[in-house]
């Protein structure tokens, strides 16, 4: 089992970061992007009984940003 997991990790290709905004509107899900926020860190943990992701975002402007 561990050999399969290691092989899958080595064969994985890079993916684009989760750096967009999302929300729910009257017409459904909406998505957007902004240059005002940068995702500086993403820590992914995959365990046998759970998967967790921790993000660190930074506001690149001198004003509040909502999304």
PDB file with SEQRES, HELIX, SHEET and CRYST1 records, atoms N, CA, C and O in Angstrom:
SEQRES   1 A   67  UNK UNK UNK UNK UNK UNK UNK UNK UNK UNK UNK UNK UNK          
SEQRES   2 A   67  UNK UNK UNK UNK UNK UNK UNK UNK UNK UNK UNK UNK UNK          
SEQRES   3 A   67  UNK UNK UNK UNK UNK UNK UNK UNK UNK UNK UNK UNK UNK          
SEQRES   4 A   67  UNK UNK UNK UNK UNK UNK UNK UNK UNK UNK UNK UNK UNK          
SEQRES   5 A   67  UNK UNK UNK UNK UNK UNK UNK UNK UNK UNK UNK UNK UNK          
SEQRES   6 A   67  UNK UNK                                                      
HELIX    1 AA1 UNK A    2  UNK A   11  1                                  10    
SHEET    1 AA1 2 UNK A  21  UNK A  25  0                                        
SHEET    2 AA1 2 UNK A  28  UNK A  32 -1                                        
SHEET    1 AA2 2 UNK A  37  UNK A  46  0                                        
SHEET    2 AA2 2 UNK A  51  UNK A  59 -1                                        
CRYST1    1.000    1.000    1.000  90.00  90.00  90.00 P 1           1          
ATOM      1  N   UNK A   1       0.826  -1.198   0.000  1.00  0.00           N  
ATOM      2  CA  UNK A   1       0.000   0.000   0.000  1.00  0.00           C  
ATOM      3  C   UNK A   1       0.867   1.258   0.000  1.00  0.00           C  
ATOM      4  O   UNK A   1       0.575   2.210  -0.724  1.00  0.00           O  
ATOM      5  N   UNK A   2       1.910   1.268   0.791  1.00  0.00           N  
ATOM      6  CA  UNK A   2       2.775   2.457   0.845  1.00  0.00           C  
ATOM      7  C   UNK A   2       3.482   2.690  -0.477  1.00  0.00           C  
ATOM      8  O   UNK A   2       3.678   3.834  -0.888  1.00  0.00           O  
ATOM      9  N   UNK A   3       3.868   1.600  -1.151  1.00  0.00           N  
ATOM     10  CA  UNK A   3       4.530   1.736  -2.446  1.00  0.00           C  
ATOM     11  C   UNK A   3       3.594   2.399  -3.454  1.00  0.00           C  
ATOM     12  O   UNK A   3       4.029   3.223  -4.259  1.00  0.00           O  
ATOM     13  N   UNK A   4       2.315   2.043  -3.413  1.00  0.00           N  
ATOM     14  CA  UNK A   4       1.336   2.653  -4.310  1.00  0.00           C  
ATOM     15  C   UNK A   4       1.201   4.139  -4.001  1.00  0.00           C  
ATOM     16  O   UNK A   4       1.155   4.959  -4.918  1.00  0.00           O  
ATOM     17  N   UNK A   5       1.137   4.495  -2.718  1.00  0.00           N  
ATOM     18  CA  UNK A   5       1.013   5.899  -2.324  1.00  0.00           C  
ATOM     19  C   UNK A   5       2.237   6.704  -2.753  1.00  0.00           C  
ATOM     20  O   UNK A   5       2.097   7.806  -3.283  1.00  0.00           O  
ATOM     21  N   UNK A   6       3.427   6.168  -2.530  1.00  0.00           N  
ATOM     22  CA  UNK A   6       4.662   6.864  -2.922  1.00  0.00           C  
ATOM     23  C   UNK A   6       4.713   7.022  -4.440  1.00  0.00           C  
ATOM     24  O   UNK A   6       5.093   8.079  -4.943  1.00  0.00           O  
ATOM     25  N   UNK A   7       4.331   5.975  -5.169  1.00  0.00           N  
ATOM     26  CA  UNK A   7       4.331   6.057  -6.636  1.00  0.00           C  
ATOM     27  C   UNK A   7       3.358   7.118  -7.123  1.00  0.00           C  
ATOM     28  O   UNK A   7       3.665   7.861  -8.055  1.00  0.00           O  
ATOM     29  N   UNK A   8       2.185   7.193  -6.498  1.00  0.00           N  
ATOM     30  CA  UNK A   8       1.207   8.203  -6.890  1.00  0.00           C  
ATOM     31  C   UNK A   8       1.726   9.605  -6.620  1.00  0.00           C  
ATOM     32  O   UNK A   8       1.512  10.507  -7.431  1.00  0.00           O  
ATOM     33  N   UNK A   9       2.398   9.803  -5.511  1.00  0.00           N  
ATOM     34  CA  UNK A   9       2.946  11.129  -5.187  1.00  0.00           C  
ATOM     35  C   UNK A   9       4.047  11.529  -6.160  1.00  0.00           C  
ATOM     36  O   UNK A   9       4.133  12.693  -6.551  1.00  0.00           O  
ATOM     37  N   UNK A  10       4.884  10.584  -6.551  1.00  0.00           N  
ATOM     38  CA  UNK A  10       5.975  10.894  -7.471  1.00  0.00           C  
ATOM     39  C   UNK A  10       5.458  11.161  -8.885  1.00  0.00           C  
ATOM     40  O   UNK A  10       6.065  11.922  -9.638  1.00  0.00           O  
ATOM     41  N   UNK A  11       4.351  10.543  -9.236  1.00  0.00           N  
ATOM     42  CA  UNK A  11       3.794  10.715 -10.578  1.00  0.00           C  
ATOM     43  C   UNK A  11       2.880  11.929 -10.676  1.00  0.00           C  
ATOM     44  O   UNK A  11       2.449  12.285 -11.773  1.00  0.00           O  
ATOM     45  N   UNK A  12       2.580  12.564  -9.560  1.00  0.00           N  
ATOM     46  CA  UNK A  12       1.648  13.703  -9.562  1.00  0.00           C  
ATOM     47  C   UNK A  12       2.263  14.873 -10.311  1.00  0.00           C  
ATOM     48  O   UNK A  12       3.475  15.086 -10.277  1.00  0.00           O  
ATOM     49  N   UNK A  13       1.415  15.620 -10.980  1.00  0.00           N  
ATOM     50  CA  UNK A  13       1.870  16.808 -11.699  1.00  0.00           C  
ATOM     51  C   UNK A  13       1.472  18.042 -10.915  1.00  0.00           C  
ATOM     52  O   UNK A  13       0.499  18.005 -10.161  1.00  0.00           O  
ATOM     53  N   UNK A  14       2.208  19.142 -11.079  1.00  0.00           N  
ATOM     54  CA  UNK A  14       1.850  20.371 -10.366  1.00  0.00           C  
ATOM     55  C   UNK A  14       0.464  20.861 -10.784  1.00  0.00           C  
ATOM     56  O   UNK A  14       0.032  20.656 -11.919  1.00  0.00           O  
ATOM     57  N   UNK A  15      -0.222  21.512  -9.848  1.00  0.00           N  
ATOM     58  CA  UNK A  15      -1.555  22.054 -10.117  1.00  0.00           C  
ATOM     59  C   UNK A  15      -1.544  23.548  -9.823  1.00  0.00           C  
ATOM     60  O   UNK A  15      -0.665  24.045  -9.119  1.00  0.00           O  
ATOM     61  N   UNK A  16      -2.521  24.256 -10.364  1.00  0.00           N  
ATOM     62  CA  UNK A  16      -2.643  25.681 -10.093  1.00  0.00           C  
ATOM     63  C   UNK A  16      -3.149  25.890  -8.670  1.00  0.00           C  
ATOM     64  O   UNK A  16      -3.938  25.095  -8.159  1.00  0.00           O  
ATOM     65  N   UNK A  17      -2.695  26.953  -8.041  1.00  0.00           N  
ATOM     66  CA  UNK A  17      -3.067  27.245  -6.654  1.00  0.00           C  
ATOM     67  C   UNK A  17      -4.527  27.676  -6.553  1.00  0.00           C  
ATOM     68  O   UNK A  17      -5.129  28.133  -7.525  1.00  0.00           O  
ATOM     69  N   UNK A  18      -5.073  27.518  -5.363  1.00  0.00           N  
ATOM     70  CA  UNK A  18      -6.450  27.937  -5.077  1.00  0.00           C  
ATOM     71  C   UNK A  18      -6.447  29.409  -4.692  1.00  0.00           C  
ATOM     72  O   UNK A  18      -6.632  29.741  -3.521  1.00  0.00           O  
ATOM     73  N   UNK A  19      -6.240  30.291  -5.655  1.00  0.00           N  
ATOM     74  CA  UNK A  19      -6.056  31.709  -5.342  1.00  0.00           C  
ATOM     75  C   UNK A  19      -7.205  32.587  -5.820  1.00  0.00           C  
ATOM     76  O   UNK A  19      -7.012  33.784  -6.032  1.00  0.00           O  
ATOM     77  N   UNK A  20      -8.379  32.027  -5.991  1.00  0.00           N  
ATOM     78  CA  UNK A  20      -9.525  32.810  -6.449  1.00  0.00           C  
ATOM     79  C   UNK A  20     -10.541  33.020  -5.350  1.00  0.00           C  
ATOM     80  O   UNK A  20     -10.468  32.411  -4.283  1.00  0.00           O  
ATOM     81  N   UNK A  21     -11.491  33.893  -5.632  1.00  0.00           N  
ATOM     82  CA  UNK A  21     -12.616  34.139  -4.732  1.00  0.00           C  
ATOM     83  C   UNK A  21     -13.812  33.351  -5.241  1.00  0.00           C  
ATOM     84  O   UNK A  21     -13.981  33.177  -6.448  1.00  0.00           O  
ATOM     85  N   UNK A  22     -14.618  32.886  -4.343  1.00  0.00           N  
ATOM     86  CA  UNK A  22     -15.842  32.197  -4.724  1.00  0.00           C  
ATOM     87  C   UNK A  22     -16.971  32.607  -3.813  1.00  0.00           C  
ATOM     88  O   UNK A  22     -16.747  33.036  -2.681  1.00  0.00           O  
ATOM     89  N   UNK A  23     -18.171  32.476  -4.303  1.00  0.00           N  
ATOM     90  CA  UNK A  23     -19.318  32.831  -3.491  1.00  0.00           C  
ATOM     91  C   UNK A  23     -20.592  32.305  -4.104  1.00  0.00           C  
ATOM     92  O   UNK A  23     -20.599  31.780  -5.217  1.00  0.00           O  
ATOM     93  N   UNK A  24     -21.665  32.454  -3.364  1.00  0.00           N  
ATOM     94  CA  UNK A  24     -22.970  32.008  -3.810  1.00  0.00           C  
ATOM     95  C   UNK A  24     -23.839  33.226  -4.096  1.00  0.00           C  
ATOM     96  O   UNK A  24     -23.998  34.103  -3.247  1.00  0.00           O  
ATOM     97  N   UNK A  25     -24.393  33.267  -5.292  1.00  0.00           N  
ATOM     98  CA  UNK A  25     -25.279  34.370  -5.659  1.00  0.00           C  
ATOM     99  C   UNK A  25     -26.659  33.802  -5.993  1.00  0.00           C  
ATOM    100  O   UNK A  25     -26.881  32.596  -5.880  1.00  0.00           O  
ATOM    101  N   UNK A  26     -27.572  34.660  -6.399  1.00  0.00           N  
ATOM    102  CA  UNK A  26     -28.923  34.223  -6.752  1.00  0.00           C  
ATOM    103  C   UNK A  26     -28.921  33.288  -7.951  1.00  0.00           C  
ATOM    104  O   UNK A  26     -29.834  32.478  -8.112  1.00  0.00           O  
ATOM    105  N   UNK A  27     -27.896  33.397  -8.797  1.00  0.00           N  
ATOM    106  CA  UNK A  27     -27.820  32.557  -9.993  1.00  0.00           C  
ATOM    107  C   UNK A  27     -26.926  31.336  -9.814  1.00  0.00           C  
ATOM    108  O   UNK A  27     -26.763  30.557 -10.753  1.00  0.00           O  
ATOM    109  N   UNK A  28     -26.345  31.152  -8.639  1.00  0.00           N  
ATOM    110  CA  UNK A  28     -25.483  29.995  -8.387  1.00  0.00           C  
ATOM    111  C   UNK A  28     -24.111  30.412  -7.902  1.00  0.00           C  
ATOM    112  O   UNK A  28     -23.944  31.502  -7.355  1.00  0.00           O  
ATOM    113  N   UNK A  29     -23.135  29.552  -8.099  1.00  0.00           N  
ATOM    114  CA  UNK A  29     -21.771  29.843  -7.684  1.00  0.00           C  
ATOM    115  C   UNK A  29     -21.130  30.853  -8.615  1.00  0.00           C  
ATOM    116  O   UNK A  29     -21.315  30.795  -9.831  1.00  0.00           O  
ATOM    117  N   UNK A  30     -20.377  31.777  -8.040  1.00  0.00           N  
ATOM    118  CA  UNK A  30     -19.615  32.742  -8.832  1.00  0.00           C  
ATOM    119  C   UNK A  30     -18.153  32.666  -8.407  1.00  0.00           C  
ATOM    120  O   UNK A  30     -17.845  32.418  -7.242  1.00  0.00           O  
ATOM    121  N   UNK A  31     -17.263  32.881  -9.362  1.00  0.00           N  
ATOM    122  CA  UNK A  31     -15.834  32.814  -9.091  1.00  0.00           C  
ATOM    123  C   UNK A  31     -15.155  34.042  -9.668  1.00  0.00           C  
ATOM    124  O   UNK A  31     -15.601  34.586 -10.678  1.00  0.00           O  
ATOM    125  N   UNK A  32     -14.098  34.471  -9.043  1.00  0.00           N  
ATOM    126  CA  UNK A  32     -13.362  35.631  -9.524  1.00  0.00           C  
ATOM    127  C   UNK A  32     -11.915  35.577  -9.085  1.00  0.00           C  
ATOM    128  O   UNK A  32     -11.534  34.720  -8.287  1.00  0.00           O  
ATOM    129  N   UNK A  33     -11.119  36.474  -9.594  1.00  0.00           N  
ATOM    130  CA  UNK A  33      -9.702  36.574  -9.249  1.00  0.00           C  
ATOM    131  C   UNK A  33      -9.390  38.020  -8.880  1.00  0.00           C  
ATOM    132  O   UNK A  33     -10.077  38.945  -9.312  1.00  0.00           O  
ATOM    133  N   UNK A  34      -8.356  38.199  -8.085  1.00  0.00           N  
ATOM    134  CA  UNK A  34      -7.928  39.540  -7.709  1.00  0.00           C  
ATOM    135  C   UNK A  34      -6.414  39.566  -7.582  1.00  0.00           C  
ATOM    136  O   UNK A  34      -5.793  38.577  -7.192  1.00  0.00           O  
ATOM    137  N   UNK A  35      -5.838  40.688  -7.911  1.00  0.00           N  
ATOM    138  CA  UNK A  35      -4.393  40.887  -7.739  1.00  0.00           C  
ATOM    139  C   UNK A  35      -4.083  41.428  -6.346  1.00  0.00           C  
ATOM    140  O   UNK A  35      -2.916  41.592  -5.992  1.00  0.00           O  
ATOM    141  N   UNK A  36      -5.123  41.707  -5.550  1.00  0.00           N  
ATOM    142  CA  UNK A  36      -4.933  42.310  -4.238  1.00  0.00           C  
ATOM    143  C   UNK A  36      -4.533  41.300  -3.168  1.00  0.00           C  
ATOM    144  O   UNK A  36      -3.993  41.690  -2.133  1.00  0.00           O  
ATOM    145  N   UNK A  37      -4.784  40.019  -3.393  1.00  0.00           N  
ATOM    146  CA  UNK A  37      -4.510  38.982  -2.403  1.00  0.00           C  
ATOM    147  C   UNK A  37      -3.544  37.965  -2.982  1.00  0.00           C  
ATOM    148  O   UNK A  37      -3.695  37.542  -4.128  1.00  0.00           O  
ATOM    149  N   UNK A  38      -2.557  37.571  -2.198  1.00  0.00           N  
ATOM    150  CA  UNK A  38      -1.616  36.532  -2.611  1.00  0.00           C  
ATOM    151  C   UNK A  38      -1.710  35.361  -1.643  1.00  0.00           C  
ATOM    152  O   UNK A  38      -1.735  35.551  -0.427  1.00  0.00           O  
ATOM    153  N   UNK A  39      -1.761  34.161  -2.184  1.00  0.00           N  
ATOM    154  CA  UNK A  39      -1.693  32.976  -1.337  1.00  0.00           C  
ATOM    155  C   UNK A  39      -0.215  32.648  -1.166  1.00  0.00           C  
ATOM    156  O   UNK A  39       0.456  32.262  -2.123  1.00  0.00           O  
ATOM    157  N   UNK A  40       0.286  32.803   0.051  1.00  0.00           N  
ATOM    158  CA  UNK A  40       1.706  32.617   0.302  1.00  0.00           C  
ATOM    159  C   UNK A  40       2.062  31.191   0.699  1.00  0.00           C  
ATOM    160  O   UNK A  40       3.190  30.747   0.487  1.00  0.00           O  
ATOM    161  N   UNK A  41       1.104  30.477   1.272  1.00  0.00           N  
ATOM    162  CA  UNK A  41       1.432  29.136   1.757  1.00  0.00           C  
ATOM    163  C   UNK A  41       0.181  28.260   1.707  1.00  0.00           C  
ATOM    164  O   UNK A  41      -0.930  28.709   1.987  1.00  0.00           O  
ATOM    165  N   UNK A  42       0.395  27.009   1.344  1.00  0.00           N  
ATOM    166  CA  UNK A  42      -0.674  26.018   1.346  1.00  0.00           C  
ATOM    167  C   UNK A  42      -0.085  24.724   1.907  1.00  0.00           C  
ATOM    168  O   UNK A  42       0.844  24.158   1.332  1.00  0.00           O  
ATOM    169  N   UNK A  43      -0.626  24.266   3.021  1.00  0.00           N  
ATOM    170  CA  UNK A  43      -0.154  23.019   3.646  1.00  0.00           C  
ATOM    171  C   UNK A  43      -1.253  21.976   3.547  1.00  0.00           C  
ATOM    172  O   UNK A  43      -2.327  22.124   4.130  1.00  0.00           O  
ATOM    173  N   UNK A  44      -0.967  20.918   2.798  1.00  0.00           N  
ATOM    174  CA  UNK A  44      -1.924  19.842   2.572  1.00  0.00           C  
ATOM    175  C   UNK A  44      -1.506  18.622   3.375  1.00  0.00           C  
ATOM    176  O   UNK A  44      -0.354  18.195   3.313  1.00  0.00           O  
ATOM    177  N   UNK A  45      -2.445  18.062   4.130  1.00  0.00           N  
ATOM    178  CA  UNK A  45      -2.200  16.837   4.886  1.00  0.00           C  
ATOM    179  C   UNK A  45      -3.213  15.798   4.434  1.00  0.00           C  
ATOM    180  O   UNK A  45      -4.419  16.042   4.464  1.00  0.00           O  
ATOM    181  N   UNK A  46      -2.722  14.644   4.019  1.00  0.00           N  
ATOM    182  CA  UNK A  46      -3.596  13.551   3.617  1.00  0.00           C  
ATOM    183  C   UNK A  46      -3.322  12.379   4.551  1.00  0.00           C  
ATOM    184  O   UNK A  46      -2.241  11.790   4.537  1.00  0.00           O  
ATOM    185  N   UNK A  47      -4.315  12.058   5.354  1.00  0.00           N  
ATOM    186  CA  UNK A  47      -4.209  10.951   6.288  1.00  0.00           C  
ATOM    187  C   UNK A  47      -5.176   9.848   5.919  1.00  0.00           C  
ATOM    188  O   UNK A  47      -5.931   9.968   4.954  1.00  0.00           O  
ATOM    189  N   UNK A  48      -5.151   8.782   6.684  1.00  0.00           N  
ATOM    190  CA  UNK A  48      -6.046   7.661   6.423  1.00  0.00           C  
ATOM    191  C   UNK A  48      -7.493   7.991   6.743  1.00  0.00           C  
ATOM    192  O   UNK A  48      -8.405   7.433   6.134  1.00  0.00           O  
ATOM    193  N   UNK A  49      -7.715   8.900   7.700  1.00  0.00           N  
ATOM    194  CA  UNK A  49      -9.086   9.195   8.107  1.00  0.00           C  
ATOM    195  C   UNK A  49      -9.511  10.641   7.880  1.00  0.00           C  
ATOM    196  O   UNK A  49     -10.653  10.991   8.177  1.00  0.00           O  
ATOM    197  N   UNK A  50      -8.619  11.494   7.361  1.00  0.00           N  
ATOM    198  CA  UNK A  50      -9.007  12.877   7.088  1.00  0.00           C  
ATOM    199  C   UNK A  50      -8.009  13.547   6.149  1.00  0.00           C  
ATOM    200  O   UNK A  50      -6.864  13.119   6.006  1.00  0.00           O  
ATOM    201  N   UNK A  51      -8.486  14.605   5.523  1.00  0.00           N  
ATOM    202  CA  UNK A  51      -7.661  15.460   4.671  1.00  0.00           C  
ATOM    203  C   UNK A  51      -7.859  16.890   5.154  1.00  0.00           C  
ATOM    204  O   UNK A  51      -8.994  17.344   5.295  1.00  0.00           O  
ATOM    205  N   UNK A  52      -6.763  17.606   5.411  1.00  0.00           N  
ATOM    206  CA  UNK A  52      -6.863  18.997   5.842  1.00  0.00           C  
ATOM    207  C   UNK A  52      -5.962  19.868   4.969  1.00  0.00           C  
ATOM    208  O   UNK A  52      -4.927  19.421   4.474  1.00  0.00           O  
ATOM    209  N   UNK A  53      -6.379  21.117   4.794  1.00  0.00           N  
ATOM    210  CA  UNK A  53      -5.589  22.095   4.056  1.00  0.00           C  
ATOM    211  C   UNK A  53      -5.579  23.383   4.860  1.00  0.00           C  
ATOM    212  O   UNK A  53      -6.635  23.881   5.250  1.00  0.00           O  
ATOM    213  N   UNK A  54      -4.400  23.923   5.109  1.00  0.00           N  
ATOM    214  CA  UNK A  54      -4.244  25.210   5.787  1.00  0.00           C  
ATOM    215  C   UNK A  54      -3.649  26.199   4.788  1.00  0.00           C  
ATOM    216  O   UNK A  54      -2.689  25.882   4.087  1.00  0.00           O  
ATOM    217  N   UNK A  55      -4.227  27.398   4.728  1.00  0.00           N  
ATOM    218  CA  UNK A  55      -3.772  28.433   3.809  1.00  0.00           C  
ATOM    219  C   UNK A  55      -3.286  29.652   4.580  1.00  0.00           C  
ATOM    220  O   UNK A  55      -3.779  29.949   5.669  1.00  0.00           O  
ATOM    221  N   UNK A  56      -2.306  30.361   4.000  1.00  0.00           N  
ATOM    222  CA  UNK A  56      -1.868  31.665   4.505  1.00  0.00           C  
ATOM    223  C   UNK A  56      -1.985  32.640   3.332  1.00  0.00           C  
ATOM    224  O   UNK A  56      -1.320  32.478   2.308  1.00  0.00           O  
ATOM    225  N   UNK A  57      -2.843  33.659   3.495  1.00  0.00           N  
ATOM    226  CA  UNK A  57      -3.054  34.677   2.476  1.00  0.00           C  
ATOM    227  C   UNK A  57      -2.473  36.006   2.953  1.00  0.00           C  
ATOM    228  O   UNK A  57      -2.408  36.261   4.155  1.00  0.00           O  
ATOM    229  N   UNK A  58      -2.046  36.861   2.002  1.00  0.00           N  
ATOM    230  CA  UNK A  58      -1.533  38.189   2.349  1.00  0.00           C  
ATOM    231  C   UNK A  58      -2.217  39.223   1.469  1.00  0.00           C  
ATOM    232  O   UNK A  58      -2.327  39.062   0.254  1.00  0.00           O  
ATOM    233  N   UNK A  59      -2.673  40.290   2.117  1.00  0.00           N  
ATOM    234  CA  UNK A  59      -3.263  41.425   1.416  1.00  0.00           C  
ATOM    235  C   UNK A  59      -2.119  42.280   0.880  1.00  0.00           C  
ATOM    236  O   UNK A  59      -1.305  42.778   1.657  1.00  0.00           O  
ATOM    237  N   UNK A  60      -2.049  42.455  -0.433  1.00  0.00           N  
ATOM    238  CA  UNK A  60      -0.964  43.204  -1.059  1.00  0.00           C  
ATOM    239  C   UNK A  60      -1.245  44.699  -1.149  1.00  0.00           C  
ATOM    240  O   UNK A  60      -0.412  45.455  -1.647  1.00  0.00           O  
ATOM    241  N   UNK A  61      -2.409  45.131  -0.672  1.00  0.00           N  
ATOM    242  CA  UNK A  61      -2.780  46.535  -0.757  1.00  0.00           C  
ATOM    243  C   UNK A  61      -2.790  47.155   0.638  1.00  0.00           C  
ATOM    244  O   UNK A  61      -2.573  46.475   1.641  1.00  0.00           O  
ATOM    245  N   UNK A  62      -3.049  48.463   0.676  1.00  0.00           N  
ATOM    246  CA  UNK A  62      -3.143  49.161   1.968  1.00  0.00           C  
ATOM    247  C   UNK A  62      -4.604  49.386   2.380  1.00  0.00           C  
ATOM    248  O   UNK A  62      -4.888  50.222   3.239  1.00  0.00           O  
ATOM    249  N   UNK A  63      -5.524  48.640   1.766  1.00  0.00           N  
ATOM    250  CA  UNK A  63      -6.952  48.761   2.096  1.00  0.00           C  
ATOM    251  C   UNK A  63      -7.517  47.372   2.376  1.00  0.00           C  
ATOM    252  O   UNK A  63      -6.911  46.358   2.030  1.00  0.00           O  
ATOM    253  N   UNK A  64      -8.691  47.345   3.009  1.00  0.00           N  
ATOM    254  CA  UNK A  64      -9.368  46.068   3.253  1.00  0.00           C  
ATOM    255  C   UNK A  64      -9.860  45.482   1.937  1.00  0.00           C  
ATOM    256  O   UNK A  64     -10.282  46.206   1.036  1.00  0.00           O  
ATOM    257  N   UNK A  65      -9.797  44.164   1.846  1.00  0.00           N  
ATOM    258  CA  UNK A  65     -10.276  43.457   0.665  1.00  0.00           C  
ATOM    259  C   UNK A  65     -11.297  42.423   1.137  1.00  0.00           C  
ATOM    260  O   UNK A  65     -11.031  41.645   2.053  1.00  0.00           O  
ATOM    261  N   UNK A  66     -12.458  42.424   0.503  1.00  0.00           N  
ATOM    262  CA  UNK A  66     -13.469  41.426   0.825  1.00  0.00           C  
ATOM    263  C   UNK A  66     -13.757  40.585  -0.405  1.00  0.00           C  
ATOM    264  O   UNK A  66     -13.605  41.032  -1.541  1.00  0.00           O  
ATOM    265  N   UNK A  67     -14.172  39.372  -0.148  1.00  0.00           N  
ATOM    266  CA  UNK A  67     -14.469  38.504  -1.278  1.00  0.00           C  
ATOM    267  C   UNK A  67     -15.405  37.410  -0.886  1.00  0.00           C  
ATOM    268  O   UNK A  67     -15.767  36.579  -1.718  1.00  0.00           O  
TER     269      UNK A  67                                                      
END                                                                             
